[in-house]
Amino acid sequence: MRRWTLPLIASLVFAAASHAQVAPPPVAGLADTGPILGGDDDPSIKSPRDMLGFEVGDQAATHAEIERCFKEWDASPRAQLFEYARTHENRPLYYMVISSEANIRNLNSIKADLAKIADPRNNTDTDGLARSTPAVAWLAYSIHGDETSGADAAIAVAYHLIASRDDEVRDMLNNLVIIIDPMMNPDGRDRFLKMIREHRGNVPNVDDQSLLHTGYWPAGRTNHYMFDLNRDWIFGVHPETRGRIKAVGEWNPVLFVDAHEMGAQDTYLFSPSRDPINPNMPDSRSRWNSIFARDQAAAFDASGWRYYTGEWNEGWYPGYSDNWAGLRGAIGILYEQAGVAHDGVLRPEGTILTYKRAVRQQAVSSIANLRTLLQNKPDLMRDYAAERRDAITGTRDEYKSRAWAVIPDANNARTRRFTDLMQLQGFDVGVAANAFRASGADVFGRTIDNREFPPGTLIVRNAQPEAHLIATMLEFDRRMSDEYLASERKEILNKGRTRIYDVTAWNIPMMFGLDAYELAAGAPSRLDSFEAPASRSVPVGAADVAWVVDGADDDTATLAAQLMERGVEVRIATKPVTWADQSFSRGSVVVTIDDNRRFNGDLRQSVQDTSRALGLDAIAVNTGLGEGELPDLGGENFVLLERPRIALVSRDSVNFYDVGAVWHELDYRMGLPLSMIDADSASFADLRRYNTIIVPAAWGESPVTKMGEALRQWVDAGGTLIAIDSS
């Protein structure tokens, strides 16, 4: 011990004497003092620097800092700020409408006229409205929280449009309504900026492999529940997406910009996409995307910046922001800026790409796109109006008589979630009042001929204003072209890789497990309007023996979990049963009086409150004798459940998307408590606290391997291990 005392004291004394910060040497190429967007700005409008204490692009602004700027500018006669949703972490999501003072005063009237153009079923002069109504541009930034430059560009673009006295900006504001959604994923962004602050040092770091630029698990790409919001547009799972879909549906933009980042050693990609392009994309998109790309390229050429289009970005999957927007009427444009989290990044040629330049390129792109929209506004609005009319009249032969039919069953949860998604997307859902016969195919592609469908069948027609998006989301088996498939096969054989960037197939009715059919002909011409069922209000009756909730509904699993969390003993039926002429399916939840004699509270009220909250019927049963050969309540077919005590393995090499999906389902959808434990140290944890351990897929060494003997002993002692995919 004595040998280490003097060196330790000496080092402490030296550290105390050397407390002064050493000024780092300058890094050549890192200084960037130019403006993001130049112009003649009104000095009465507070600049971002006035509010942030730094210039836009000097560093990434937090959600609170961006909010401060937009709330200040809400007082401008050129702008109006709207909150459209709250994130899982309760951060507000905003969009700001920017236009001329006259347009801002008449926003409600403009929005109403845009709605008439978008849905011409009760309007005849949509061309006249299209000529007289401002065109809407929706500029959306940073849906991935660790792709930070977009949100900072949003600050610069908003300030430029609000404060500029340039004639071009005035012309834009007179003819356009510009909506800025500055930060689509504030939870992920603030999580990532915290990581940047943790790793920011005295000396600038331009190595894009450092934690300063990459962050750590799960970084900031995803939202709170680690979901990629740029895949959620056709599913509408998360509050950020749901609020945004509703807001976009209210404004019906003809231009939708989606600003991203990609690898730090890349350059800049923008639309148009390469093949395969989804065949449901309206025909004019290719032409308009080329026009916008030409002007955006010219803006980059003026500064000598490098860029490219297509290459790895195809237009097949509709869950991306730009593809979803393109299918519902807008010119969807993707930006992919080489990512720089802080300071700058050293490039292979020896130059440094600064964070400020990354922000500048995003902002210049936005203004270039607005300029193209302004110059082509009459033709774009004419095409938009014609496209919406054609969708209804069925210019595309396949849209004319096609419809999708869903036969509801006892699983109300699935039908409810399906119809909720249809209505969220703005699709009309009808109900067949009478039985009818129709032909088409089921979800597996099997032909049905003149099949009878019962009253109450749900119908979604293709020929309605959102025809292109409806077709894309609901088609059972959309095929890529033979030409593209030939090129894909060549790529695989020659280079051992696919050209597809993301998901190649989806089927919303199949995803919900519905009894669904694609009808080629025979859908009823007259339909009743669909109305979402009212919440349950029927009281649960008194029971001498038990209460039963039929297991046909997916939400019975949530009911069982919720009841156990309240201290109720719950059984599950492993076979169908009939009690006193009332039939229940396998998987039904049974709460018996006998099991719950020690329950501290009103058992009937607890069953009623929990079932009613989930829209389920709890039936009072006064006998435990199953009819005929069916099981009796006291037998082996009614298993007493054990309250789950769940550990979810996370971090290290575990796939954070899988962690988020499990976490969201159990925590958010089912209301179950769980503990996330670190995969790297799980073998040292007291696993006896849990009766269920879930191990999601891993990108590296399996956590199951790392946990080794500790996990084996836990399983041998009776623990339930759920190992997913590569784990």
N, C-alpha and C positions, 0 to 999 in steps of 0.2 A: 504494500500500500504506500509506504514511504517513498519508494522510487518514483511514483507518479505525481506526488504532491507538488514538487517544485515546478516541473514542466506545466502542470495544469494551471498553477497560479500565474506563471509567467505568461501563458497564452491569454488568460483573462485580462491581465494588466495590459498586454499588448493590444488586445481588442478594444479595451476601454480608451487607450491612448490614440487609437486609430479610428475614432468614431466618425470622422469627417467623410462625407460621400465623395468618391472620386469621380470627376467628370469623365464620362465616356468619350472616346474619340469619335469624331463625326463619321457617319457611314455614307459614303459617296452614293448619290442617287436617291437617298431617302427623303431629302427635303422636297416638299411640294407645297408651294404657297399660292398657287393659282386658284381662281374661283371655280366653284363647281359649275355654275351657270352665270355668265356675265349678263349685264344689262343695266338699264336705268331704273333703279329701284326707288320707291317712295320712302323717304327717310322717316316718315311718321309710322311706318309699319315696323314693328320690332323684328330685328333679324334673329336668326338662330343663335348667333354669337351672343346677342344681348341676353338670351335666356339660358344658354347652355354654358357659357364661359369658354367655349372653344369653337373653332370653325367646323362646319359640317365636313366630315371626312378626316378630321384630325384623329378621331377615335370613334368607336361605335357608341351610339347613344342608347341608353336604357329605355325601357318602356315608359318609365315615369318622365324621363327627359323629353321623349317624343310627344307624350301626352301633354306636357307643359306647353310645347310649341303650338300644337293644334288647338288647344283650349284658348290660348292667347289669340290666335288668328280667327277663332270663331266670331270675334267681335267685328271682323271686317265685313263691309257690305258686299264683298265678292265671295264670301264663304259662309257655309253653314255646316256644323259638326253634328254627326249622329252616332249614338252608341247602338250597335246592332246585336251584341251578344256579350256574354261573360265567359271567360275561360274556366277550366276546372279549378284553377288557383284564384279565381274571382278577379282577374285582371279584365278591365273593360276593353272591348274591341270597337274601334271607331272607323267610320268612313267620313271623309270631308267632301262636300259638294262645292265646287268652285266654278263660278260663271260670272257673267256680267251682273251688275246690280239689278237690272230689270229682270233678268232671268231668275235671280235668287228670290226676288219678291214674288215670282209666279211659279215657284217650284211645283206646287200641288197641281196646277193646271198643266204644266209641262209633263209631269208624271202621268196624269190622266190621259193626255193625248198619246203618249208613248204606249200606254196600255191598250189603247184602241188600235194602234198600228200593229202591236204585237198579237192581238187577238181580233182579227177582222170579221168574226162571225156575225157581229151585229153592227158592223160599220161598212159603208160602201166606199167612201172617198178616202181610202187610206193613202193613196198617192198624194192627194192634196195635203193631208196632215204630214206626210213624210217630207214634203217640200218646206213646210212652214215651221216644223218643230226642230229644236236643236238636237243634234246627234249626241249620244252619250258615250263617253269613254270611261272605262273602269280600269284604273291602274292599281294593281295589287302587288305587294312587295313582301318578300321574306316569309313564305309559308313554311320554310325550314329555318328553325331558329338560329342555327349556326351558319347560315348564309346571310351574313349581316349587312352587306353593302347596299342591298335593295332598300331596306328601311331607312337608311341614312339618305339615300337618293330621294326617297319620298319627301323628306324634310326640305331638301333643296328644290325639288320640283314644286311643292306646294308654295313655298315662299316666293319663288320666281313668278308663279301665276297670280299670286295675291298682291305682290308688291310692285311688279314690273309696270313701267309706264311705256313700254315699247308698243309700237303699232301692231306688231304681229300678235302679241299676247292679247291686246284688246280685241282683235279680230277673232282670235280663238274663243274668247269668253263670250262674244256676242253670238257665236254660231254653235258653240259646243257647251255641253254640261260635262265637266270633268270631275270624276269621282276618284279620290285617292284613298285606298285602303292601305295605310302606311306600314302595318305590321300584323301579318296574319297569324303569327304564332308567338305571342309575347311570353308565354310560359317557357317555351324552348329557348327563346332569345335571352331572357334574363338568366336562365340557368347557364347558358354558354358564356355570357359576359362575366358572370361570377368566376368561371374557370379562367378566363383571360386575365382578370384582375389578380387571381391567385398566382399566376405564372408570369406576370409582367415584372420585368427586372429593371435595374438601373441602365443596363446596356441594351440598346435595340437588338431584337433578334429577327433575322430575315430567313431563318431556316424553317421551311414549311412542315418539317417533320417534328418540330418541337411542340411540346404541350401548349405553348402559347397560341399556336395556330390550330391545333387539332382538338384540344380539350381531352376529356376522358369519359369513360362509360357513364351514361349513354350519350355524351356530348349534348348538342342542343337541337339536333335535326327534328326531333319529334315533340309532340305536345306532352302534357303532364303524364298521361297514361302511355307514353312512348309509342303513339300512333303517328304514322306518316300522314299528315293532313292532305298531302297532295295525291293521296290514293282514295280519299274519303268522299269525293264529290258525287259518286253514284250510289253511295251507301248512306250518307247522312247520319253517321253514328255520333259524332262529337259536337258539342255546342258551338264551337268555332265554325264548323262547316254548316250546321243547320241555320245559324243566324245569317251566314254569308249567302247561302242559297236563297233564303227569303228576300234578302236585301237586293241581290242581283235580279231576282224575279220582279221586284217592284220597279226597277229602273230600266230594264231591257236594253243594255248597252249594245252598240254595234262594234265596239272595239274593246277587247279585254286583254290587258297586258299582265304577264305573270313573271316576276323578276326573281331569278335564282342565282346560285353560284355552283361551280363545279371544281375540279381539281386545280390546285394553285399553279401548276405548270402548264395549264391549258391557256387559251386565249379568250375568245368570246363567241358564243353560239347564239344565233337567233333564228326564228322561223323564216321560211317554211320547213316542215318536217320532210323526211324522206319516206319512201315506201317501207312497210305497208301503211296506206292511209285507209281509215275506216270507210267502207263504201257508203255509209249513211251520212258522211260529211257532205253538206250542201255543195253543189257543183261549183259555185262561184268562189269557194274558199281558195282554191289553188291560184286563181287569177289575182285575187286581192292580196293574198299573202306574198305573191311575187312583187306586187307594186309596193307594198310596205317594206319589203326586204330591200328593194332597190334604193329607196330613200334613206333607210337606216344605214345601208352600206355607204351611201354618199356622205352621210354625217361622220362616219368613222374614217372614211378616206380623207376627209378634210383635215384630220389630225394625224393621219398616218398610222392609225391603229389597225391591228390585225384582227380578223374575225373569220367565221365560216357559218354555213347553214347546213341543216340536215346532218349527214354523216352518221351519227349514232342515235338521233332522236326521231323515232317513227311516230306516226299519227294514228296508231291502232287503238290503244287503250283509252276509254273515255273517262277514267277516273282522275286524269290530270286536269289542272285548272284550265289550261288553254284548249285542250280537246273538248272538255265538258262545255266550255263557253262557246266554242265553235259549233258544237252540235245544237246549241240552243239559240243560235242566231248571230253571234258576234264573230268578228275576225279575231281569233285567238292567237296571241303572239307570246312565245316563250323567249326569255333571256336566260343565258347561262354565262355568267361572268366568272373568270378565273378567281378562285376564292382567296381572299387575304383577310385574316382575322384582326390583325393589328400591325402597326408599323408598315411593313412591306415584306415582300418575298423575293429572294434572289432567284433569278431565272437562269436557264442553262447558258444563254448567250452572255451572261455577266451583268445584265441590267437588273434593276429592282422595280418590281411592280408594287407601287405604293397602295395603301388602303384608300387614300384619297382619289387616286386615279380609278380604282375599281368603282368607287361611288360616282365619280364623274361620268364614267362610261354608261352606268345604269341611267343616270339623269339625262344625258345626251340622247340615249336611245328613246327615253320617254317623250322628250320634246320632239324628236324626229317623227315618232309615230303620231303624235298629236298634229303635227304639221301636215302629214299625209292625210289624216282624217279630215282636217279642215279643207284641204285642196280638193278632196274627192267626196265631200259630204253629200251633194245632191245624188250622185250615182250610187253611193253606198246606201243611203236611206231608201232609194228607189228599189234597189236589189233586196234590201231587208224586207220591205213591205210586200214585194212580189213573192218572196220566199215563204212568208207566213201565209199568204193567200193560197199558194200552191200546196202547202202542207195540208190545208183543210180540204181543198177540192180534189186532192189525190193525184197530182200531176205524175208522181211516180206510181206506176201501175201496182207495185207490191204494197203500197200504202192504202190504196183505195178502199178495199173491203176487208183488209186484215184487222184482226183484233185478237186480244188475249183473254182467255176465260179462266177464272179461278173458282173452283167449287169449294166453298167453305166447309170445314168439318168441325169436330169438337175441339181442335187445337186453336182456340181463339187467339192466342198470343201471336202465332205466326201470321194469321190473316190480318190481325191488327197492325203488326209491324210493317207488313207489305203495303197495306192501304195508307198508312202514315207516310211511308216513303214516297208513294205515288203522289200524294197530295202535297208533300213538301216540294217535290220537283215541279209542281204545277200541272200535273197530268189529271185529266178528268177520269173519274171512275164511276161507272154506272152499275145498276143492279137489274138483272132480268126479273120482271114481275111474274112471268109465266115460263113454263117449260118451253124449250125450243130445241131444234135439231140443227147440227152444224158439222162441217167436215174440216179436217186440218191434220195436226200432228200433236203428239204428247211431248214431254220434255226430253225423251230419249229418241225423238225423231220417228217414232212409229206412227203410221198413218191411221187416222180415225175417219170413218166414213158414215155420215148421217147419224152421228151419235146424239142421243137425247141428253140435254143438260137440264138440271132441275131449276125451279124458281129460286131466286136468291143468289144465282151465279153472278160473280163479279165480272165486269167487262171493262177492258181498257182498249179503246179504239186507237188505231194508228193514225187515222186522219184527223188530227187536231193540231193546234198551233205548234206544239213541241214534238211534232212527228218524228224528226230526225233523232232526237234524244230518246224518245219512247222506243223507237225501233232498235236503237243501239243497246239499251238497257234490258229489253225484254226478249229479243230474238233468242231462240234456243241454240242455233248453230250457224252463226255467220262465218263463212269461209273466206280465207285469203285467196287471192287470185292464183291461178296456176303459174303465171309468170313469176310472181313473187316467190312462191314455194320452190320453183326451180332454182332461183338465185339463192334461197336459203339453204337448200340441199347442197349446192355447190360450195357455199361458205363452210358448211359443216364438214364436208368431205375434204376440202382443200386446206382449211385452216383449223379445223377442230373446234369451231366456236359458232354460236348463233348470232344473227344480226338483230334479234329481237331484244329490246332493252327491258321489257317488263311483261306483265300478264298478257297472255294470248287468248284467253277464253273466260267468259263470265256468263252467268245466267241467273238473273235476279229471282225469278220464280223458283228455280231449282235450289238456289241458296237458302230460301226460306222453307224448302221442303214442302211446297204446295202441290196440290192436285191441279196442275195447270195445263192449258192447251193453247196452241197457236192456231187460230181459226183462219182458214183461207176464204171461207164463205159461210154464210148462215147465221152470223151474229144478229140478234134482234135489232130491228130498226129503231124501236122505242125502248128507252131504258129509264128506270127510276133513278133519281139522284142518290148517290151513296152518302150516308151520314154516319159518322163515327158513333159507335154505341155509347150511350151515356154511362157514367160510372155507376157501379153497383150501389144500390141503396136498400136491397131486400135484407131484412134482419135475419140473423142465424137463429134457428129455433132451439129450444131447450132439448137436451138429449139425456136419455137414461143410460146409454151405453157408449156412444162415440159420435164424432163428427167426421165426415169423409169429404174429401175434395178429389174429384175425378182426375186421374193421372194423364188423360189425353192431352192436357194443356201443358206446354213447356214450362209455364210459370209455377207449376206445382213443386218443382225442385227448389225454386226460390222461396215458396211458401214454407216448405219443410225447414229450410235453413233459417228463415226468419223466426219461425216458431221456436226452434231449438235455442236461438239466441235469446229468446225471452224466457227460457227456462221450461218450455213445454216439452214433454216427452212425446215423440212422434214415431209412428210405425209406417212402413211402406208395404203395399200389397204386391206380392210377386206373381200373382195370378189374377185374372178377372174374377169378380165376385158379384153376386146379387143378393141384396138384403131387402126383404119386404117389397119385392117388385121393383126395386131401384138398382140398376146395373151400373157397375163401376169398372174401369179398365185396369189392366196391369199398371203398376206404378202409382196407384192412387195413394194419397196421404190420409192416414187414419190417426185421429187423436182420441184416445179412449179415456173415459172417466177413471177407470181402474188404474191406469198408468200414472195418472196425474193427481192422486189423492193428496200429495204433499205440495202441489203447486200453490204458491203464495200469490193469490189474486183471483180475479174473475176469469175462469177458464173460457167460458162461452164468449165473453167480451173480447178476450185476446184472439180467439179463433176468428171471430167476426171482423175485428179491426184489420187483422193481417190479411185475410182472404179478400176483404172488400178493397183494400189498397191495391191489390193485384188484379182486380176484376174477376175474381173466382167465386164460385158458389160453394159454400160449405153446407153439406146436407146432414141434418140430425138423423141418427140411426138409433132405433130403440130395440134392436135385437142383434145378437152376434151370430145367429144361425144362418149359414149360407144355404141358399135354395138348392135342393137336389144334391148333386155331387160336388157343388162348388164349395170352396173352403170356408171354414168357420173362423171367427175372429180369434179364438184362443189357440189356433193351430200354428204350424210352422211357416205358413205362407204370409204371415204378417210380421215382418222383421223390425225389431226395435232399432232405431237409428242411434248412432253415437254422434254427439255434437262435434263437428270437425274442428281440429286445432291445426291450422295449416301453416306450413313454412314453404315459401316460394324462393328457390335458389336463384340468385341474380348476380350481376357484376362479373368481373373477370372476363372470361371468353363466352359468356352466355349471350345468346341472341336477344338483344333488348326489345325487338319487336315482339317476340314470343312472350317475354316477361310482361310487356305492356298489355298484350291481348288477354293473358290469364288474369292479370291484376285487375283490368277493367271489368272483365266478366264477373269475377268473384266479389270484388269490392264495390264497383259502381252499379252493376246490374243486379247482383244478388244480395248486397249488403252484408257480406261475410267478412269478419276480421281475418287478417293474415299477416304473417311476419315475413318480410323479405330478408333473407340472410345472404351474406357474401360467400360466393362459391369458393373463394380462396381460403377462407378460414372456417368453412362449415364443418370440417372434420373435427374441429376443436369445440364446437358448440354442444350444448346439452340438448341432444335430439329428443330426449324423453318428454320434452314439453309439447311435442307435436305428435299427432297420430296420422297426419298426412303430409308428405313432402312431395312437392312438384318440382321437377327438373326440366326446364325448357331446353330447346335445342341449343347447341353450342357451336361456335365458329372454330374453336380449337380443341384442346383436350377436354374430354367430357368431365363435367363436375362429378358424375357418378364415380369415375375412376379416381378423381382427387379425394373424394370423401372416403373411399376405400372401405376398410374394415369397420369403421364407425357406422357407416350406412348399412353394411351387411348385418351387423349385430342388431341394429334398430329394426330392420325388416324381419329378422328372425324372431324378435320379441313381439311382433304383431303389427308393426307400422305399415301403412299403405304408401307405396312408392308409385308415383305417376311420372314416368320418364317419356319425354316427347321427342320424336324424330331422332336426330343424331346424338342426343344425350344417352 
